[in-house]
């Protein structure tokens, strides 16, 4: 395992630890209002709201990092066809 992979793993564990701590200590209900998407405010516990936005950010980041081009694996497939 290289240092970059270990650093990413440590960062992920720290973020998940923060998520658990937020869930344990924020039990009050909060209202989330976004008129274009929700006609009335959504009332949820603060920790659940935090988890939902964390999930949205995580999925968005994964989609942005993953990419959709053919440049990722196209080079090795093309070179094996030429042989």
Secondary structure as UniProt FT lines:
FT   HELIX           3..25
FT   STRAND          29..32
FT   TURN            35..37
FT   STRAND          42..45
FT   HELIX           46..66
FT   TURN            71..73
FT   HELIX           74..82
//
